[in-house]
Amino acid sequence: MNLANRITLFRILLIPLFIALFPIYPEALVSKSAVLQHLEIHGVFYAALVFIVASATDKLDGYIARKYNQITNFGKL
């Protein structure tokens, strides 16, 4: 597996984290968990940060794949 594909795989693995950071938790759980209380307030900002990292890795792996001619079907995903 080449570097560009590893970066693509990393970006795919960021998707569940991105979804988990949105504050859509039931109130009963939020009142019992300090972590969920924190995510209720700041989760959107963390999700935006994950989105920015994923966007940057998209640009980076495209650049690496074209520069080193490592274009694969997985990378096209």
Backbone as XML, in Angstrom:
<?xml version="1.0"?>
<chain id="A" units="angstrom">
  <residue number="1" name="MET">
    <atom name="N" x="0.851" y="-1.172" z="0.000"/>
    <atom name="CA" x="0.000" y="0.000" z="0.000"/>
    <atom name="C" x="0.897" y="1.236" z="0.000"/>
  </residue>
  <residue number="2" name="ASN">
    <atom name="N" x="0.661" y="2.119" z="-0.953"/>
    <atom name="CA" x="1.508" y="3.297" z="-1.075"/>
    <atom name="C" x="1.031" y="4.419" z="-0.138"/>
  </residue>
  <residue number="3" name="LEU">
    <atom name="N" x="1.813" y="5.472" z="-0.067"/>
    <atom name="CA" x="1.537" y="6.574" z="0.856"/>
    <atom name="C" x="0.210" y="7.254" z="0.544"/>
  </residue>
  <residue number="4" name="ALA">
    <atom name="N" x="-0.083" y="7.472" z="-0.708"/>
    <atom name="CA" x="-1.335" y="8.137" z="-1.075"/>
    <atom name="C" x="-2.542" y="7.319" z="-0.626"/>
  </residue>
  <residue number="5" name="ASN">
    <atom name="N" x="-2.469" y="5.999" z="-0.756"/>
    <atom name="CA" x="-3.572" y="5.147" z="-0.308"/>
    <atom name="C" x="-3.694" y="5.137" z="1.210"/>
  </residue>
  <residue number="6" name="ARG">
    <atom name="N" x="-2.593" y="5.214" z="1.910"/>
    <atom name="CA" x="-2.642" y="5.284" z="3.376"/>
    <atom name="C" x="-3.323" y="6.568" z="3.826"/>
  </residue>
  <residue number="7" name="ILE">
    <atom name="N" x="-3.037" y="7.653" z="3.151"/>
    <atom name="CA" x="-3.683" y="8.920" z="3.490"/>
    <atom name="C" x="-5.176" y="8.846" z="3.193"/>
  </residue>
  <residue number="8" name="THR">
    <atom name="N" x="-5.543" y="8.215" z="2.083"/>
    <atom name="CA" x="-6.961" y="8.030" z="1.751"/>
    <atom name="C" x="-7.652" y="7.179" z="2.811"/>
  </residue>
  <residue number="9" name="LEU">
    <atom name="N" x="-7.015" y="6.105" z="3.246"/>
    <atom name="CA" x="-7.582" y="5.251" z="4.283"/>
    <atom name="C" x="-7.757" y="6.028" z="5.588"/>
  </residue>
  <residue number="10" name="PHE">
    <atom name="N" x="-6.774" y="6.844" z="5.944"/>
    <atom name="CA" x="-6.885" y="7.683" z="7.137"/>
    <atom name="C" x="-8.096" y="8.604" z="7.041"/>
  </residue>
  <residue number="11" name="ARG">
    <atom name="N" x="-8.309" y="9.190" z="5.878"/>
    <atom name="CA" x="-9.448" y="10.094" z="5.684"/>
    <atom name="C" x="-10.773" y="9.344" z="5.815"/>
  </residue>
  <residue number="12" name="ILE">
    <atom name="N" x="-10.824" y="8.127" z="5.296"/>
    <atom name="CA" x="-12.036" y="7.319" z="5.423"/>
    <atom name="C" x="-12.301" y="6.983" z="6.891"/>
  </residue>
  <residue number="13" name="LEU">
    <atom name="N" x="-11.254" y="6.725" z="7.648"/>
    <atom name="CA" x="-11.411" y="6.424" z="9.068"/>
    <atom name="C" x="-11.826" y="7.648" z="9.883"/>
  </residue>
  <residue number="14" name="LEU">
    <atom name="N" x="-11.641" y="8.841" z="9.347"/>
    <atom name="CA" x="-12.083" y="10.053" z="10.039"/>
    <atom name="C" x="-13.599" y="10.239" z="9.991"/>
  </residue>
  <residue number="15" name="ILE">
    <atom name="N" x="-14.280" y="9.564" z="9.080"/>
    <atom name="CA" x="-15.722" y="9.757" z="8.919"/>
    <atom name="C" x="-16.502" y="9.435" z="10.198"/>
  </residue>
  <residue number="16" name="PRO">
    <atom name="N" x="-16.284" y="8.285" z="10.862"/>
    <atom name="CA" x="-17.036" y="8.023" z="12.101"/>
    <atom name="C" x="-16.754" y="9.057" z="13.198"/>
  </residue>
  <residue number="17" name="LEU">
    <atom name="N" x="-15.507" y="9.504" z="13.281"/>
    <atom name="CA" x="-15.171" y="10.538" z="14.263"/>
    <atom name="C" x="-15.910" y="11.827" z="13.950"/>
  </residue>
  <residue number="18" name="PHE">
    <atom name="N" x="-15.943" y="12.199" z="12.705"/>
    <atom name="CA" x="-16.664" y="13.404" z="12.270"/>
    <atom name="C" x="-18.136" y="13.326" z="12.661"/>
  </residue>
  <residue number="19" name="ILE">
    <atom name="N" x="-18.755" y="12.191" z="12.429"/>
    <atom name="CA" x="-20.174" y="12.017" z="12.756"/>
    <atom name="C" x="-20.391" y="12.021" z="14.266"/>
  </residue>
  <residue number="20" name="ALA">
    <atom name="N" x="-19.498" y="11.389" z="15.012"/>
    <atom name="CA" x="-19.657" y="11.290" z="16.468"/>
    <atom name="C" x="-19.522" y="12.637" z="17.169"/>
  </residue>
  <residue number="21" name="LEU">
    <atom name="N" x="-18.877" y="13.592" z="16.550"/>
    <atom name="CA" x="-18.635" y="14.869" z="17.213"/>
    <atom name="C" x="-19.831" y="15.826" z="17.169"/>
  </residue>
  <residue number="22" name="PHE">
    <atom name="N" x="-20.817" y="15.538" z="16.354"/>
    <atom name="CA" x="-21.974" y="16.423" z="16.305"/>
    <atom name="C" x="-22.821" y="16.253" z="17.559"/>
  </residue>
  <residue number="23" name="PRO">
    <atom name="N" x="-23.283" y="17.353" z="18.135"/>
    <atom name="CA" x="-24.049" y="17.290" z="19.397"/>
    <atom name="C" x="-25.501" y="16.863" z="19.167"/>
  </residue>
  <residue number="24" name="ILE">
    <atom name="N" x="-25.729" y="15.570" z="18.958"/>
    <atom name="CA" x="-27.078" y="15.051" z="18.767"/>
    <atom name="C" x="-27.374" y="13.984" z="19.816"/>
  </residue>
  <residue number="25" name="TYR">
    <atom name="N" x="-26.867" y="14.171" z="21.019"/>
    <atom name="CA" x="-26.985" y="13.177" z="22.063"/>
    <atom name="C" x="-28.260" y="13.410" z="22.871"/>
  </residue>
  <residue number="26" name="PRO">
    <atom name="N" x="-28.891" y="12.339" z="23.354"/>
    <atom name="CA" x="-30.080" y="12.509" z="24.202"/>
    <atom name="C" x="-29.742" y="13.252" z="25.489"/>
  </residue>
  <residue number="27" name="GLU">
    <atom name="N" x="-30.656" y="14.054" z="25.936"/>
    <atom name="CA" x="-30.426" y="14.878" z="27.134"/>
    <atom name="C" x="-30.119" y="14.025" z="28.363"/>
  </residue>
  <residue number="28" name="ALA">
    <atom name="N" x="-30.727" y="12.858" z="28.465"/>
    <atom name="CA" x="-30.471" y="11.988" z="29.611"/>
    <atom name="C" x="-29.007" y="11.552" z="29.662"/>
  </residue>
  <residue number="29" name="LEU">
    <atom name="N" x="-28.401" y="11.311" z="28.508"/>
    <atom name="CA" x="-26.986" y="10.930" z="28.486"/>
    <atom name="C" x="-26.075" y="12.125" z="28.743"/>
  </residue>
  <residue number="30" name="VAL">
    <atom name="N" x="-26.458" y="13.273" z="28.220"/>
    <atom name="CA" x="-25.624" y="14.467" z="28.381"/>
    <atom name="C" x="-25.526" y="14.863" z="29.846"/>
  </residue>
  <residue number="31" name="SER">
    <atom name="N" x="-26.623" y="14.743" z="30.573"/>
    <atom name="CA" x="-26.616" y="15.144" z="31.980"/>
    <atom name="C" x="-25.761" y="14.217" z="32.841"/>
  </residue>
  <residue number="32" name="LYS">
    <atom name="N" x="-25.482" y="13.002" z="32.382"/>
    <atom name="CA" x="-24.706" y="12.040" z="33.162"/>
    <atom name="C" x="-23.229" y="11.993" z="32.786"/>
  </residue>
  <residue number="33" name="SER">
    <atom name="N" x="-22.841" y="12.605" z="31.681"/>
    <atom name="CA" x="-21.476" y="12.451" z="31.186"/>
    <atom name="C" x="-20.820" y="13.813" z="30.958"/>
  </residue>
  <residue number="34" name="ALA">
    <atom name="N" x="-19.684" y="14.004" z="31.591"/>
    <atom name="CA" x="-18.941" y="15.252" z="31.413"/>
    <atom name="C" x="-18.397" y="15.367" z="29.991"/>
  </residue>
  <residue number="35" name="VAL">
    <atom name="N" x="-18.024" y="14.245" z="29.390"/>
    <atom name="CA" x="-17.505" y="14.262" z="28.025"/>
    <atom name="C" x="-18.594" y="14.709" z="27.053"/>
  </residue>
  <residue number="36" name="LEU">
    <atom name="N" x="-19.794" y="14.146" z="27.217"/>
    <atom name="CA" x="-20.894" y="14.534" z="26.327"/>
    <atom name="C" x="-21.334" y="15.975" z="26.565"/>
  </residue>
  <residue number="37" name="GLN">
    <atom name="N" x="-21.221" y="16.437" z="27.798"/>
    <atom name="CA" x="-21.513" y="17.850" z="28.073"/>
    <atom name="C" x="-20.530" y="18.742" z="27.318"/>
  </residue>
  <residue number="38" name="HIS">
    <atom name="N" x="-19.279" y="18.350" z="27.335"/>
    <atom name="CA" x="-18.259" y="19.113" z="26.617"/>
    <atom name="C" x="-18.524" y="19.079" z="25.105"/>
  </residue>
  <residue number="39" name="LEU">
    <atom name="N" x="-18.863" y="17.897" z="24.588"/>
    <atom name="CA" x="-19.143" y="17.787" z="23.160"/>
    <atom name="C" x="-20.417" y="18.520" z="22.773"/>
  </residue>
  <residue number="40" name="GLU">
    <atom name="N" x="-21.373" y="18.620" z="23.695"/>
    <atom name="CA" x="-22.596" y="19.365" z="23.431"/>
    <atom name="C" x="-22.270" y="20.826" z="23.130"/>
  </residue>
  <residue number="41" name="ILE">
    <atom name="N" x="-21.260" y="21.358" z="23.803"/>
    <atom name="CA" x="-20.878" y="22.762" z="23.630"/>
    <atom name="C" x="-19.879" y="22.931" z="22.485"/>
  </residue>
  <residue number="42" name="HIS">
    <atom name="N" x="-18.869" y="22.092" z="22.420"/>
    <atom name="CA" x="-17.753" y="22.287" z="21.503"/>
    <atom name="C" x="-17.680" y="21.288" z="20.350"/>
  </residue>
  <residue number="43" name="GLY">
    <atom name="N" x="-18.606" y="20.348" z="20.278"/>
    <atom name="CA" x="-18.535" y="19.282" z="19.283"/>
    <atom name="C" x="-18.519" y="19.767" z="17.848"/>
  </residue>
  <residue number="44" name="VAL">
    <atom name="N" x="-19.280" y="20.811" z="17.548"/>
    <atom name="CA" x="-19.320" y="21.323" z="16.178"/>
    <atom name="C" x="-17.956" y="21.881" z="15.767"/>
  </residue>
  <residue number="45" name="PHE">
    <atom name="N" x="-17.269" y="22.505" z="16.693"/>
    <atom name="CA" x="-15.944" y="23.040" z="16.389"/>
    <atom name="C" x="-14.940" y="21.914" z="16.131"/>
  </residue>
  <residue number="46" name="TYR">
    <atom name="N" x="-15.025" y="20.858" z="16.935"/>
    <atom name="CA" x="-14.152" y="19.705" z="16.715"/>
    <atom name="C" x="-14.468" y="19.039" z="15.382"/>
  </residue>
  <residue number="47" name="ALA">
    <atom name="N" x="-15.751" y="18.932" z="15.061"/>
    <atom name="CA" x="-16.153" y="18.343" z="13.780"/>
    <atom name="C" x="-15.622" y="19.182" z="12.616"/>
  </residue>
  <residue number="48" name="ALA">
    <atom name="N" x="-15.664" y="20.495" z="12.763"/>
    <atom name="CA" x="-15.124" y="21.369" z="11.717"/>
    <atom name="C" x="-13.621" y="21.153" z="11.561"/>
  </residue>
  <residue number="49" name="LEU">
    <atom name="N" x="-12.924" y="20.966" z="12.667"/>
    <atom name="CA" x="-11.484" y="20.710" z="12.622"/>
    <atom name="C" x="-11.191" y="19.384" z="11.915"/>
  </residue>
  <residue number="50" name="VAL">
    <atom name="N" x="-11.971" y="18.352" z="12.225"/>
    <atom name="CA" x="-11.798" y="17.063" z="11.556"/>
    <atom name="C" x="-12.070" y="17.217" z="10.058"/>
  </residue>
  <residue number="51" name="PHE">
    <atom name="N" x="-13.088" y="17.997" z="9.707"/>
    <atom name="CA" x="-13.408" y="18.222" z="8.297"/>
    <atom name="C" x="-12.263" y="18.934" z="7.579"/>
  </residue>
  <residue number="52" name="ILE">
    <atom name="N" x="-11.656" y="19.909" z="8.225"/>
    <atom name="CA" x="-10.529" y="20.637" z="7.638"/>
    <atom name="C" x="-9.337" y="19.701" z="7.438"/>
  </residue>
  <residue number="53" name="VAL">
    <atom name="N" x="-9.075" y="18.844" z="8.428"/>
    <atom name="CA" x="-7.974" y="17.872" z="8.302"/>
    <atom name="C" x="-8.259" y="16.913" z="7.155"/>
  </residue>
  <residue number="54" name="ALA">
    <atom name="N" x="-9.502" y="16.436" z="7.050"/>
    <atom name="CA" x="-9.859" y="15.520" z="5.968"/>
    <atom name="C" x="-9.727" y="16.207" z="4.610"/>
  </residue>
  <residue number="55" name="SER">
    <atom name="N" x="-10.112" y="17.455" z="4.536"/>
    <atom name="CA" x="-9.976" y="18.191" z="3.274"/>
    <atom name="C" x="-8.510" y="18.359" z="2.893"/>
  </residue>
  <residue number="56" name="ALA">
    <atom name="N" x="-7.685" y="18.669" z="3.882"/>
    <atom name="CA" x="-6.254" y="18.844" z="3.612"/>
    <atom name="C" x="-5.619" y="17.529" z="3.168"/>
  </residue>
  <residue number="57" name="THR">
    <atom name="N" x="-6.032" y="16.416" z="3.774"/>
    <atom name="CA" x="-5.461" y="15.132" z="3.367"/>
    <atom name="C" x="-5.930" y="14.748" z="1.965"/>
  </residue>
  <residue number="58" name="ASP">
    <atom name="N" x="-7.121" y="15.189" z="1.573"/>
    <atom name="CA" x="-7.589" y="14.934" z="0.211"/>
    <atom name="C" x="-6.672" y="15.621" z="-0.792"/>
  </residue>
  <residue number="59" name="LYS">
    <atom name="N" x="-6.351" y="16.862" z="-0.524"/>
    <atom name="CA" x="-5.445" y="17.614" z="-1.395"/>
    <atom name="C" x="-4.052" y="16.972" z="-1.390"/>
  </residue>
  <residue number="60" name="LEU">
    <atom name="N" x="-3.574" y="16.591" z="-0.208"/>
    <atom name="CA" x="-2.237" y="16.024" z="-0.077"/>
    <atom name="C" x="-2.102" y="14.694" z="-0.797"/>
  </residue>
  <residue number="61" name="ASP">
    <atom name="N" x="-3.068" y="13.793" z="-0.611"/>
    <atom name="CA" x="-2.903" y="12.487" z="-1.259"/>
    <atom name="C" x="-3.059" y="12.598" z="-2.770"/>
  </residue>
  <residue number="62" name="GLY">
    <atom name="N" x="-3.871" y="13.528" z="-3.249"/>
    <atom name="CA" x="-3.961" y="13.747" z="-4.696"/>
    <atom name="C" x="-2.650" y="14.247" z="-5.265"/>
  </residue>
  <residue number="63" name="TYR">
    <atom name="N" x="-2.020" y="15.161" z="-4.541"/>
    <atom name="CA" x="-0.725" y="15.701" z="-4.968"/>
    <atom name="C" x="0.342" y="14.598" z="-5.005"/>
  </residue>
  <residue number="64" name="ILE">
    <atom name="N" x="0.402" y="13.804" z="-3.939"/>
    <atom name="CA" x="1.408" y="12.732" z="-3.860"/>
    <atom name="C" x="1.173" y="11.695" z="-4.953"/>
  </residue>
  <residue number="65" name="ALA">
    <atom name="N" x="-0.090" y="11.319" z="-5.158"/>
    <atom name="CA" x="-0.396" y="10.297" z="-6.171"/>
    <atom name="C" x="0.000" y="10.767" z="-7.568"/>
  </residue>
  <residue number="66" name="ARG">
    <atom name="N" x="-0.274" y="12.034" z="-7.873"/>
    <atom name="CA" x="0.091" y="12.531" z="-9.212"/>
    <atom name="C" x="1.599" y="12.709" z="-9.350"/>
  </residue>
  <residue number="67" name="LYS">
    <atom name="N" x="2.242" y="13.199" z="-8.301"/>
    <atom name="CA" x="3.681" y="13.453" z="-8.382"/>
    <atom name="C" x="4.476" y="12.166" z="-8.568"/>
  </residue>
  <residue number="68" name="TYR">
    <atom name="N" x="4.104" y="11.117" z="-7.841"/>
    <atom name="CA" x="4.852" y="9.866" z="-7.901"/>
    <atom name="C" x="4.157" y="8.802" z="-8.758"/>
  </residue>
  <residue number="69" name="ASN">
    <atom name="N" x="3.155" y="9.211" z="-9.529"/>
    <atom name="CA" x="2.421" y="8.326" z="-10.419"/>
    <atom name="C" x="1.910" y="7.088" z="-9.676"/>
  </residue>
  <residue number="70" name="GLN">
    <atom name="N" x="1.256" y="7.311" z="-8.538"/>
    <atom name="CA" x="0.719" y="6.239" z="-7.709"/>
    <atom name="C" x="-0.804" y="6.228" z="-7.759"/>
  </residue>
  <residue number="71" name="ILE">
    <atom name="N" x="-1.372" y="6.492" z="-8.894"/>
    <atom name="CA" x="-2.820" y="6.569" z="-9.030"/>
    <atom name="C" x="-3.409" y="5.155" z="-9.051"/>
  </residue>
  <residue number="72" name="THR">
    <atom name="N" x="-4.347" y="4.901" z="-8.124"/>
    <atom name="CA" x="-4.990" y="3.595" z="-8.003"/>
    <atom name="C" x="-6.498" y="3.785" z="-7.947"/>
  </residue>
  <residue number="73" name="ASN">
    <atom name="N" x="-7.237" y="2.689" z="-8.127"/>
    <atom name="CA" x="-8.693" y="2.756" z="-8.030"/>
    <atom name="C" x="-9.126" y="3.121" z="-6.608"/>
  </residue>
  <residue number="74" name="PHE">
    <atom name="N" x="-8.421" y="2.599" z="-5.599"/>
    <atom name="CA" x="-8.739" y="2.948" z="-4.218"/>
    <atom name="C" x="-8.544" y="4.439" z="-3.961"/>
  </residue>
  <residue number="75" name="GLY">
    <atom name="N" x="-7.492" y="4.988" z="-4.494"/>
    <atom name="CA" x="-7.223" y="6.407" z="-4.338"/>
    <atom name="C" x="-8.250" y="7.275" z="-5.050"/>
  </residue>
  <residue number="76" name="LYS">
    <atom name="N" x="-8.810" y="6.768" z="-6.136"/>
    <atom name="CA" x="-9.848" y="7.515" z="-6.854"/>
    <atom name="C" x="-11.132" y="7.605" z="-6.043"/>
  </residue>
  <residue number="77" name="LEU">
    <atom name="N" x="-11.285" y="6.694" z="-5.106"/>
    <atom name="CA" x="-12.472" y="6.700" z="-4.241"/>
    <atom name="C" x="-12.542" y="8.008" z="-3.490"/>
  </residue>
</chain>
